[in-house]
């Protein structure tokens, strides 16, 4: 399956997704104002859905659809 996330992390300016097909993709945090405004701790408390297509940050009520990003 193309585009399923198995891990994610942040640097100072980007959201970085590691995909199961070996690709890594980066997105500017400017694209995600809620994530950009969140603390590092809030960003690190995320969940990946069972189908690995949704990312969710419950503390800040933010979610992203992986297929829409890719």
Order of alpha helices (4+ residues) and beta strands (2+ residues): beta-beta-beta-alpha-alpha-beta-beta-beta-alpha
